[in-house]
Amino acid sequence: VEGANSAASAGVSGDLRVGVVFGGESVYHPAYPVNVLEGLMVHLSQVAPGSRVVGFPGGPPGLLEGRCIELSLADVCAFRNQSGWHMLSYGTCAEGAFTAAERAEEARRAASVCAAEQIDSLVVIAGPRDLSWAALLADCFAREQHRTTVVGVPYSKNCNVYVPKLMPITLGFDSARRILSEIAGNIFTDALSSKKYWHFIRCGEDALTLEVALQTRSTFSVLKDTGHAQEQAEKEDTHTSLKATVRRLEEVVERRRSLGHHSGVVLLSRYLVESLPEMDKLRRELVEVLGTAPEASLRAKPPSRHEVERQLKQEDARELFKRLPRVVQISLIQRRDAKGMPLLPTDLEAERILGRFVQQNLKAAKTKVPFAPRFHSLEFMSYAPLPS
């Protein structure tokens, strides 16, 4: 995103004062490449000698508070190929819709800070959420003919910002898929050498998991498949169903066993369990049984897992609840979101749930298929890799 009245588009005639903001939610631990900032400063030194770059620590909140520090090329080069946390830190914009009416006060405060600091251009390095905030600022600044232009640099290891023919991938995606493919490849080698373990690996969101699967040729891959989840959520035997996924994986295990292979590797997408239609059905029925947050909070003592299980009316929901890990059951009973719906644990281990379901089904069928699952979560390893 860029403001309409850019002085750089007509050729820079003097030095500039450029502000930099690192945006990102702390829960995702973003590691923004300092190399982008270094490249910006080198380019400014060539096209506009004498230009200065200031950073706003804390991301968008730091900008709105007017906190800024001046950055030198030597300071930035000292953090080359590293995260920008120690140099500038990061933050995210406030919750809410990205409309001019709702963000009018933020736009006014940002314009006031930029005017006070004499900022000619504001560069926001961020993911989709904070880039939406930057686009809103750019529109407000252009409409009010403010001197500051806004430039957005898309950064997302999950490649969830896509512009056809202009931006096939985002900054961070190639680095993340390389480090994940390398680590997953090591696990693949271990599976081939040990010949007795099935490894379940959680990589990240769909695009990243699919790329790792293509690079490593995994035995089996499971994605959220959000494109078909909504329209087929009510169908029991769809490919988005947990029961169908477990059944297909059992068939793969048995087929490989018939060929003399007792090992394999399964790649899983992040938020796989949360997006399943069975989980939505279970959460809705739990609301009917336990009520929403206000009623649940008035209980002197929350009901036990076994009491809730007996009160569930639908057999498939009751069966799913019974097989979930204890920590997941307790979270569904005692925690609620803003809409009063039951909450799953923050770091839900989908790889363990899927692997244990397959193991339980094979054991219940009394098959002679050896199945020894091992579980790995590689998601956090992709947050701060060495830039490719």
Phi, psi and chi 1 to 4 in degrees:
 res  aa     phi    psi   chi1   chi2   chi3   chi4
   1 VAL       -  143.5  -70.2      -      -      -
   2 GLU  -150.1  141.9 -173.8  174.5   -5.4      -
   3 GLY   -66.0  159.8      -      -      -      -
   4 ALA   -75.8  -35.2      -      -      -      -
   5 ASN   -97.5   62.4   51.3  -23.0      -      -
   6 SER   -83.3  124.2  174.9      -      -      -
   7 ALA   -71.5  -28.0      -      -      -      -
   8 ALA   -68.3  -25.9      -      -      -      -
   9 SER   -67.4  -24.8   61.6      -      -      -
  10 ALA  -100.6    3.6      -      -      -      -
  11 GLY    99.7  128.3      -      -      -      -
  12 VAL   -82.8  126.6  179.4      -      -      -
  13 SER  -102.3  -13.0   57.9      -      -      -
  14 GLY  -150.0 -172.4      -      -      -      -
  15 ASP   -75.3  156.0   56.7  -13.1      -      -
  16 LEU  -120.8  160.0  -62.1  174.2      -      -
  17 ARG  -121.0  111.2 -172.8  171.4  172.2   85.1
  18 VAL  -111.8  132.2  178.9      -      -      -
  19 GLY  -101.3  144.7      -      -      -      -
  20 VAL  -125.6  134.6  177.2      -      -      -
  21 VAL  -128.8  129.9  174.6      -      -      -
  22 PHE   -98.9  117.7  -73.5  171.1      -      -
  23 GLY  -111.8  141.3      -      -      -      -
  24 GLY   169.6  148.5      -      -      -      -
  25 GLU   -80.2  133.2  -62.6  179.4   76.1      -
  26 SER   -63.5  -25.6   58.3      -      -      -
  27 VAL   -65.7  -23.4   68.5      -      -      -
  28 TYR   -97.1   -0.5  -64.4  117.6      -      -
  29 HIS    47.6   58.8  -56.5  -78.3      -      -
  30 PRO   -68.1  143.5   25.9  -33.2      -      -
  31 ALA  -121.7   89.1      -      -      -      -
  32 TYR   -77.9  136.1  -63.1  101.6      -      -
  33 PRO   -69.8  121.4   24.6  -30.9      -      -
  34 VAL   -66.8  -18.7 -179.8      -      -      -
  35 ASN   -59.4  -31.9  -58.4   18.1      -      -
  36 VAL   -63.0  -44.4  175.6      -      -      -
  37 LEU   -66.7  -39.2 -177.3   53.5      -      -
  38 GLU   -63.7  -43.7 -179.8 -176.5   -9.6      -
  39 GLY   -62.1  -37.6      -      -      -      -
  40 LEU   -62.5  -43.3  170.3   64.6      -      -
  41 MET   -70.2  -37.4  -61.1 -178.7   74.8      -
  42 VAL   -64.5  -42.3  170.5      -      -      -
  43 HIS   -64.4  -41.4 -178.8   69.9      -      -
  44 LEU   -63.7  -36.8  -75.6  174.6      -      -
  45 SER   -65.0  -23.1   65.8      -      -      -
  46 GLN   -89.5  -43.0  -64.0  172.1   -8.6      -
  47 VAL   -92.9  -23.3  -59.6      -      -      -
  48 ALA  -143.5   72.7      -      -      -      -
  49 PRO   -56.0  139.7  -22.7   33.2      -      -
  50 GLY    94.0   -3.1      -      -      -      -
  51 SER   -68.9  152.2  -63.2      -      -      -
  52 ARG  -124.0  146.6  -69.1 -179.7  -65.1  172.5
  53 VAL  -119.0  129.4  175.8      -      -      -
  54 VAL  -119.8  143.4  -64.1      -      -      -
  55 GLY  -109.4  148.5      -      -      -      -
  56 PHE  -108.4   98.8  -66.9   93.0      -      -
  57 PRO   -61.0  140.9  -20.4   32.5      -      -
  58 GLY    90.9    5.8      -      -      -      -
  59 GLY    73.5 -151.0      -      -      -      -
  60 PRO   -52.5  -42.5  -28.6   36.0      -      -
  61 PRO   -59.9  -37.1  -26.0   36.1      -      -
  62 GLY   -64.6  -36.3      -      -      -      -
  63 LEU   -64.8  -45.5  169.4   65.8      -      -
  64 LEU   -67.3  -26.7  -61.4  179.7      -      -
  65 GLU   -84.7   -9.3  -65.5  171.7    7.7      -
  66 GLY    80.1   17.7      -      -      -      -
  67 ARG   -84.1  124.7  -65.1 -175.6  -77.5  116.6
  68 CYS  -148.8  151.3   70.2      -      -      -
  69 ILE  -132.9  146.3   56.7  173.9      -      -
  70 GLU   -84.9  136.4 -171.8  160.5  -14.1      -
  71 LEU  -111.0  139.8  -57.9  172.6      -      -
  72 SER  -108.9  160.0   66.3      -      -      -
  73 LEU   -63.5  -34.9 -176.6   58.2      -      -
  74 ALA   -65.8  -39.4      -      -      -      -
  75 ASP   -64.1  -41.9  -65.1  -24.8      -      -
  76 VAL   -70.4  -41.1  173.9      -      -      -
  77 CYS   -63.6  -26.8  -71.2      -      -      -
  78 ALA   -66.6  -20.2      -      -      -      -
  79 PHE  -109.1   20.4  -67.9   92.2      -      -
  80 ARG   -58.1  140.3 -179.5 -176.6  -61.8  162.7
  81 ASN    63.0   22.1  -68.1  -24.2      -      -
  82 GLN  -125.0  172.4  -61.9 -178.2   31.9      -
  83 SER   -70.8  155.9  164.6      -      -      -
  84 GLY   -91.9   12.0      -      -      -      -
  85 TRP   -65.0  -50.1  173.0 -101.5      -      -
  86 HIS   -70.0  -25.2  -63.5  -70.2      -      -
  87 MET   -85.8  -44.2 -178.4 -175.0   68.5      -
  88 LEU  -135.4  -18.6 -158.5   56.6      -      -
  89 SER    61.4 -178.1   74.0      -      -      -
  90 TYR  -150.6  171.5   55.8   82.9      -      -
  91 GLY  -168.5  177.8      -      -      -      -
  92 THR  -130.0  160.7 -172.6      -      -      -
  93 CYS   -72.2  165.8   57.8      -      -      -
  94 ALA   -69.0  158.2      -      -      -      -
  95 GLU   -65.7  153.8  -64.9  -70.9  -21.1      -
  96 GLY   134.6  172.0      -      -      -      -
  97 ALA   -76.7  154.6      -      -      -      -
  98 PHE   -98.2   69.9  -64.7  101.2      -      -
  99 THR  -119.0  152.9   60.8      -      -      -
 100 ALA   -60.7  -36.2      -      -      -      -
 101 ALA   -67.4  -43.5      -      -      -      -
 102 GLU   -75.8  -29.5 -174.1  160.8  -17.8      -
 103 ARG  -103.6   17.4  -57.0  -81.0  178.8  169.7
 104 ALA   -61.5  -42.6      -      -      -      -
 105 GLU   -66.2  -40.2  177.2   60.8   21.5      -
 106 GLU   -64.7  -42.0  -67.9 -175.7   16.6      -
 107 ALA   -62.7  -39.1      -      -      -      -
 108 ARG   -65.5  -43.1 -174.3 -166.4   63.3   77.4
 109 ARG   -66.2  -40.4  -70.3  166.8   58.3 -171.2
 110 ALA   -63.6  -41.5      -      -      -      -
 111 ALA   -64.2  -39.2      -      -      -      -
 112 SER   -64.3  -42.6  176.4      -      -      -
 113 VAL   -65.7  -44.8  170.6      -      -      -
 114 CYS   -62.5  -37.0  -69.7      -      -      -
 115 ALA   -69.0  -41.4      -      -      -      -
 116 ALA   -66.1  -36.8      -      -      -      -
 117 GLU   -89.6   -0.5  -63.5  -65.5  -24.1      -
 118 GLN    56.7   48.8  -61.6 -179.3  -14.2      -
 119 ILE   -82.6  122.9  -57.9  -63.8      -      -
 120 ASP   -83.6  -35.3  -64.1  -64.9      -      -
 121 SER  -145.7  137.8 -175.4      -      -      -
 122 LEU  -113.3  119.2 -179.0   66.7      -      -
 123 VAL  -104.1  122.0  178.7      -      -      -
 124 VAL  -112.8  112.8 -179.1      -      -      -
 125 ILE   -99.7  110.8  -53.1  175.4      -      -
 126 ALA  -163.0  178.5      -      -      -      -
 127 GLY   -93.3 -167.7      -      -      -      -
 128 PRO   -58.5  -41.4  -17.4   26.5      -      -
 129 ARG   -63.9  -52.8  172.9  179.7  168.2   79.2
 130 ASP   -76.0  -21.3  -69.1  -71.5      -      -
 131 LEU   -70.1  -32.7  -77.0 -177.9      -      -
 132 SER   -63.4  -39.6  -59.7      -      -      -
 133 TRP   -64.1  -41.3  178.3   80.4      -      -
 134 ALA   -66.0  -37.6      -      -      -      -
 135 ALA   -63.3  -37.4      -      -      -      -
 136 LEU   -65.4  -42.3 -177.4   65.2      -      -
 137 LEU   -62.0  -42.6  -68.9 -172.5      -      -
 138 ALA   -60.3  -41.6      -      -      -      -
 139 ASP   -66.4  -43.3 -178.9   66.6      -      -
 140 CYS   -65.5  -43.2  -67.1      -      -      -
 141 PHE   -62.8  -42.2  -73.5    4.4      -      -
 142 ALA   -67.5  -39.4      -      -      -      -
 143 ARG   -65.9  -35.5 -171.1  168.7   56.7 -109.5
 144 GLU   -92.5    5.9  -62.6  176.1    4.2      -
 145 GLN    54.8   43.9  -63.3 -175.6  -13.6      -
 146 HIS   -74.9  148.6 -163.5  -84.0      -      -
 147 ARG   -69.3  -22.5   59.9  172.8  -72.9 -179.2
 148 THR   -84.3  128.2  -56.1      -      -      -
 149 THR   -95.9  155.3   60.7      -      -      -
 150 VAL  -120.4  127.2 -177.8      -      -      -
 151 VAL  -121.2  129.7  178.5      -      -      -
 152 GLY  -105.5  134.1      -      -      -      -
 153 VAL  -113.7  107.0  180.0      -      -      -
 154 PRO   -69.1  128.0  -16.2   29.7      -      -
 155 TYR  -136.3  119.5 -177.3   93.9      -      -
 156 SER  -161.8  122.2  170.5      -      -      -
 157 LYS   -71.5  -16.1   73.4 -179.8 -175.8   68.0
 158 ASN   -93.0    1.7  -66.6  -52.5      -      -
 159 CYS    55.6   42.7 -161.3      -      -      -
 160 ASN   -97.5   18.2   47.5   12.5      -      -
 161 VAL  -125.3  118.2  179.1      -      -      -
 162 TYR  -136.5  128.1  174.8   69.4      -      -
 163 VAL  -125.1  110.6 -178.9      -      -      -
 164 PRO   -54.6  135.3  -23.9   33.4      -      -
 165 LYS    69.2  -12.1  -62.1 -178.2 -179.4 -179.2
 166 LEU  -112.3  -39.8  -63.8  177.2      -      -
 167 MET  -144.4   85.8 -169.1  178.2   63.4      -
 168 PRO   -68.5  -33.8   24.2  -33.2      -      -
 169 ILE  -135.5  163.3   63.3  174.5      -      -
 170 THR  -101.5  162.9   53.1      -      -      -
 171 LEU   -61.8  134.2  -70.8  172.9      -      -
 172 GLY   102.8  -24.3      -      -      -      -
 173 PHE   -69.2  -46.8  176.7   74.2      -      -
 174 ASP   -63.9  -40.8 -174.1   67.5      -      -
 175 SER   -63.1  -42.7  -57.8      -      -      -
 176 ALA   -66.5  -42.9      -      -      -      -
 177 ARG   -71.1  -29.5   66.1  102.1 -178.8  172.9
 178 ARG   -68.0  -47.2  -75.4  175.1 -178.0  -92.9
 179 ILE   -68.3  -38.0 -172.2   65.6      -      -
 180 LEU   -68.5  -39.0  -72.9 -179.5      -      -
 181 SER   -65.1  -37.0  -62.2      -      -      -
 182 GLU   -66.1  -47.2  178.8 -178.1   -7.5      -
 183 ILE   -68.5  -43.3  -60.6  173.0      -      -
 184 ALA   -63.2  -36.7      -      -      -      -
 185 GLY   -61.9  -36.3      -      -      -      -
 186 ASN   -63.8  -39.5  -66.7  -23.2      -      -
 187 ILE   -67.4  -36.3  -61.6  175.7      -      -
 188 PHE   -59.8  -44.3  -83.8   55.5      -      -
 189 THR   -62.0  -39.4  -57.1      -      -      -
 190 ASP   -64.9  -39.1  177.5   76.4      -      -
 191 ALA   -63.8  -37.6      -      -      -      -
 192 LEU   -70.8  -34.1  -69.8  173.3      -      -
 193 SER   -80.4  -40.2   61.4      -      -      -
 194 SER   -75.8  -35.4   63.8      -      -      -
 195 LYS    60.9   25.2  -61.5 -178.7  179.7  179.5
 196 LYS  -144.3   -2.9   60.1  179.8  178.7  179.2
 197 TYR  -115.2  143.1  -64.9  122.7      -      -
 198 TRP  -104.3  120.4  -84.3   82.5      -      -
 199 HIS  -100.5  126.7  -64.5  -87.1      -      -
 200 PHE  -107.1  119.6  -70.9   75.7      -      -
 201 ILE  -121.9  124.5  -55.3  173.9      -      -
 202 ARG   -98.0  118.6  175.2  160.0   45.8  102.5
 203 CYS   -99.8  -52.1  -65.6      -      -      -
 204 GLY   170.7 -150.3      -      -      -      -
 205 GLU   -78.1  177.7  -64.4 -166.9   12.3      -
 206 ASP   -55.2  -49.4  -79.1   -5.2      -      -
 207 ALA   -60.9  -41.9      -      -      -      -
 208 LEU   -70.4  -43.1 -164.4   54.8      -      -
 209 THR   -63.0  -41.3  -57.2      -      -      -
 210 LEU   -65.0  -40.8 -179.6   58.8      -      -
 211 GLU   -64.5  -41.8 -176.6   65.7   24.7      -
 212 VAL   -64.5  -38.8  175.1      -      -      -
 213 ALA   -62.8  -39.8      -      -      -      -
 214 LEU   -68.8  -36.2  -67.3  173.4      -      -
 215 GLN   -72.8  -33.6  -67.3  -70.0  -33.9      -
 216 THR  -107.3  -10.7   56.6      -      -      -
 217 ARG    56.4   62.6  -59.8 -176.5 -179.2 -178.4
 218 SER   -67.4  160.5   61.6      -      -      -
 219 THR   -68.6  -39.6  -51.0      -      -      -
 220 PHE  -153.5  139.9 -164.7   86.7      -      -
 221 SER  -130.9  140.8  -58.7      -      -      -
 222 VAL  -128.5  119.8 -171.2      -      -      -
 223 LEU  -112.7  165.2  -54.3  179.1      -      -
 224 LYS   -63.8  -36.6  -77.7 -165.9  -51.5 -178.0
 225 ASP    55.6   52.8 -162.9   13.4      -      -
 226 THR   -64.9  -20.5   53.8      -      -      -
 227 GLY   -65.3  -27.7      -      -      -      -
 228 HIS  -113.5   -4.6  -59.5  -79.6      -      -
 229 ALA   -64.0  -42.0      -      -      -      -
 230 GLN   -68.3  -47.3  -69.5  -65.3  -30.4      -
 231 GLU   -74.9  -17.9   60.7 -174.4    5.9      -
 232 GLN  -118.1   16.8  -62.5 -174.9  -10.8      -
 233 ALA   -63.1  -30.1      -      -      -      -
 234 GLU   -86.7   -5.9  -61.3  -58.6  -34.3      -
 235 LYS   -87.8  128.8  -63.5 -178.4 -179.1  179.1
 236 GLU   -71.0  -34.5 -176.5   64.9   24.1      -
 237 ASP  -106.4   25.1  -96.8  -12.3      -      -
 238 THR   -77.6  167.8   61.7      -      -      -
 239 HIS   -72.7   -9.4   55.7  -76.3      -      -
 240 THR   -88.5   -6.9   58.6      -      -      -
 241 SER   -76.4  138.7  165.9      -      -      -
 242 LEU   -64.7  -40.4  177.3   60.9      -      -
 243 LYS   -62.3  -42.5 -174.5 -179.3  -64.4 -175.2
 244 ALA   -67.2  -38.1      -      -      -      -
 245 THR   -64.8  -43.6  -58.7      -      -      -
 246 VAL   -63.1  -41.3  171.1      -      -      -
 247 ARG   -63.9  -42.6 -176.1  167.6   58.8 -111.9
 248 ARG   -64.7  -38.4  -70.4  178.7   58.2 -165.9
 249 LEU   -68.2  -36.4 -172.5   49.1      -      -
 250 GLU   -60.5  -41.9  -70.7  175.9   37.6      -
 251 GLU   -62.9  -38.8  -65.0  172.4   -3.6      -
 252 VAL   -64.8  -42.9  172.2      -      -      -
 253 VAL   -61.3  -45.8  172.8      -      -      -
 254 GLU   -67.0  -37.9  -66.6  175.4   -6.3      -
 255 ARG   -66.0  -41.9 -168.3 -178.5  -50.6  123.5
 256 ARG   -67.4  -33.9  -73.8 -179.5   61.6   82.3
 257 ARG   -63.0  -39.3  167.6   66.0  176.3   84.5
 258 SER   -66.7  -22.8   64.8      -      -      -
 259 LEU   -92.8    0.7  -62.2  174.7      -      -
 260 GLY    90.2   14.5      -      -      -      -
 261 HIS  -106.8  124.1  -56.9  -56.5      -      -
 262 HIS  -111.8   15.8  -56.4  -69.9      -      -
 263 SER  -138.2  166.5   62.2      -      -      -
 264 GLY  -179.9  174.5      -      -      -      -
 265 VAL  -132.6  129.4  179.9      -      -      -
 266 VAL  -117.2  126.1 -179.8      -      -      -
 267 LEU  -102.0  134.9  -62.3 -178.2      -      -
 268 LEU  -122.3  147.2  -70.7   84.4      -      -
 269 SER   -86.8  152.3  175.9      -      -      -
 270 ARG   -66.4  148.4 -174.1 -173.4 -172.9 -169.2
 271 TYR    62.6   25.3  -61.7  132.3      -      -
 272 LEU   -63.7  -51.5  171.5   66.7      -      -
 273 VAL   -66.7  -39.3  174.6      -      -      -
 274 GLU   -61.7  -29.9  -68.0   90.4  -29.6      -
 275 SER   -92.3   -1.2   62.8      -      -      -
 276 LEU   -72.4  142.7  -69.3  169.5      -      -
 277 PRO   -62.5  -33.1   18.4  -30.4      -      -
 278 GLU   -63.2  -36.2  -66.3  100.9  -36.5      -
 279 MET   -69.0  -38.7 -172.5   58.3   67.3      -
 280 ASP   -62.5  -41.3  -70.8  -23.5      -      -
 281 LYS   -64.9  -41.4 -173.2 -176.6  -62.3 -175.5
 282 LEU   -65.0  -42.1  173.5   60.0      -      -
 283 ARG   -64.6  -39.2  -65.8  174.1   67.4 -162.4
 284 ARG   -65.3  -39.7  -71.8 -164.6  -61.5  -92.4
 285 GLU   -71.3  -33.5 -173.5  160.4   -8.0      -
 286 LEU   -64.0  -34.3  -75.9  173.1      -      -
 287 VAL   -64.6  -39.3  169.0      -      -      -
 288 GLU   -65.8  -34.0  -64.8  178.0    3.4      -
 289 VAL   -82.1  -45.3  172.5      -      -      -
 290 LEU  -101.9  -18.1  -58.5  174.1      -      -
 291 GLY    85.6 -179.7      -      -      -      -
 292 THR   -88.4 -173.8   53.1      -      -      -
 293 ALA   -56.0  -49.0      -      -      -      -
 294 PRO   -57.8  -45.6  -24.2   35.0      -      -
 295 GLU   -67.0  -39.6  -70.7   79.7    3.6      -
 296 ALA   -66.8  -33.1      -      -      -      -
 297 SER   -73.9  -18.2   62.1      -      -      -
 298 LEU   -82.8  -10.4  -67.5  175.6      -      -
 299 ARG   -67.1  134.7  -63.1  177.4 -177.2  -90.1
 300 ALA   -65.3  -37.3      -      -      -      -
 301 LYS  -144.7  125.2 -178.1 -179.2  178.9 -179.3
 302 PRO   -64.1  149.7   22.8  -32.8      -      -
 303 PRO   -65.8  154.5   24.4  -33.6      -      -
 304 SER   -75.2  167.5   67.1      -      -      -
 305 ARG   -62.0  -39.1  -62.0  176.7  -68.2  120.0
 306 HIS   -70.2  -35.3  -57.2  -67.7      -      -
 307 GLU   -65.1  -43.7  -67.8  174.4   -9.3      -
 308 VAL   -64.4  -41.7  173.6      -      -      -
 309 GLU   -59.0  -41.8  179.8 -175.1  -26.9      -
 310 ARG   -68.6  -26.9  -73.0 -166.8  -64.2  -92.3
 311 GLN   -84.1  -15.0  -65.7 -179.9   49.9      -
 312 LEU   -69.5  129.0  -66.5  175.0      -      -
 313 LYS   -86.4  -42.6  -59.9  176.8 -177.9  178.4
 314 GLN   -78.1  133.8  -60.8 -175.6   24.9      -
 315 GLU   -65.8  -41.9 -176.7  178.1   -7.9      -
 316 ASP   -66.5  -37.5   52.7   -9.1      -      -
 317 ALA   -67.2  -40.5      -      -      -      -
 318 ARG   -64.7  -40.7 -176.9  168.0   59.0 -107.6
 319 GLU   -65.9  -41.5 -179.6   65.2   21.4      -
 320 LEU   -64.5  -45.4  174.7   59.9      -      -
 321 PHE   -61.2  -39.2 -177.7   80.9      -      -
 322 LYS   -64.8  -33.3 -179.0  179.7  179.2  179.6
 323 ARG   -90.4  -10.4  -61.4 -179.1   66.1  179.0
 324 LEU   -70.6  151.6  -72.6  173.5      -      -
 325 PRO   -59.3  154.8  -23.1   32.6      -      -
 326 ARG   -59.7  -40.7 -179.1  177.3  179.0 -179.7
 327 VAL   -64.0  -32.7   63.9      -      -      -
 328 VAL   -72.2  -40.5  178.7      -      -      -
 329 GLN   -60.6  -45.5  -65.8  174.9  -24.7      -
 330 ILE   -64.2  -39.8  -65.8  175.8      -      -
 331 SER   -63.5  -41.4  178.6      -      -      -
 332 LEU   -65.7  -30.5  -72.3  171.2      -      -
 333 ILE   -80.0  -42.2  -66.5  173.3      -      -
 334 GLN  -102.2  -16.9  -60.8 -177.3    1.7      -
 335 ARG  -112.8  145.8  -59.8  177.6   62.4 -143.6
 336 ARG  -136.8  150.2  -66.1  -69.8 -175.4  -88.2
 337 ASP   -90.0 -171.0   60.7   13.0      -      -
 338 ALA   -64.8  -24.8      -      -      -      -
 339 LYS   -93.4    2.2  -62.5 -179.5  179.7  179.3
 340 GLY    86.4    8.3      -      -      -      -
 341 MET   -86.6  147.0  -63.4  -64.7  -68.7      -
 342 PRO   -59.2  140.9  -23.9   33.4      -      -
 343 LEU  -104.2  139.5  -89.7  177.2      -      -
 344 LEU   -87.5  160.2  -70.9  162.7      -      -
 345 PRO   -57.1  150.5  -24.7   33.3      -      -
 346 THR   -60.9  -49.7  -55.6      -      -      -
 347 ASP  -106.3   75.0 -172.9   21.3      -      -
 348 LEU   -73.6  126.2 -176.1   62.0      -      -
 349 GLU   -87.8   84.1  -63.0  178.0  -45.2      -
 350 ALA   -63.4  -32.1      -      -      -      -
 351 GLU   -64.1  -36.7   67.2  -81.6    7.1      -
 352 ARG   -71.2  -39.4  -70.3 -174.1  179.5  -87.0
 353 ILE   -63.7  -48.1  -66.6  177.2      -      -
 354 LEU   -64.7  -45.3 -177.8   60.8      -      -
 355 GLY   -63.2  -42.1      -      -      -      -
 356 ARG   -68.5  -36.4  -66.0  -56.3 -175.4 -164.8
 357 PHE   -62.1  -44.2  -83.6   25.5      -      -
 358 VAL   -64.0  -43.3  174.4      -      -      -
 359 GLN   -62.4  -42.8 -172.7  179.2   36.4      -
 360 GLN   -65.6  -40.0  -67.4  167.6    5.8      -
 361 ASN   -66.8  -41.3  -74.6    9.7      -      -
 362 LEU   -64.9  -37.5  -68.8  174.1      -      -
 363 LYS   -70.0  -39.4 -175.0  176.7 -179.8  179.3
 364 ALA   -67.0  -33.6      -      -      -      -
 365 ALA   -76.1   -7.3      -      -      -      -
 366 LYS    55.8   39.7  -63.2 -177.9  179.1 -179.9
 367 THR   -82.5  159.3   60.6      -      -      -
 368 LYS   -95.1   22.1  -62.9 -178.7  179.3  179.8
 369 VAL   -81.3  116.3  179.2      -      -      -
 370 PRO   -70.3  131.2   24.2  -31.6      -      -
 371 PHE  -143.7  108.4 -174.9   77.3      -      -
 372 ALA  -120.2   98.3      -      -      -      -
 373 PRO   -80.9  147.4   29.4  -32.8      -      -
 374 ARG  -131.4  143.5  -64.8  -66.4 -177.9  -90.6
 375 PHE  -121.5  140.2  -50.3  107.6      -      -
 376 HIS  -141.1  139.9  -47.0  -89.4      -      -
 377 SER  -120.6  108.4  177.3      -      -      -
 378 LEU  -101.0    3.9  -54.0 -175.9      -      -
 379 GLU   -59.4  -44.1 -171.6  174.5    1.1      -
 380 PHE   -69.7  -21.1  -75.3   93.8      -      -
 381 MET   -72.1  -14.8  -62.6 -176.6 -176.7      -
 382 SER   -94.8    2.3   63.5      -      -      -
 383 TYR   -78.0  -33.2  -75.7  122.5      -      -
 384 ALA  -138.2   59.5      -      -      -      -
 385 PRO   -80.4  167.4   31.8  -34.5      -      -
 386 LEU   -68.0  126.5 -171.5   67.6      -      -
 387 PRO   -57.7  137.0  -23.6   33.6      -      -
 388 SER   -81.0      -   60.5      -      -      -
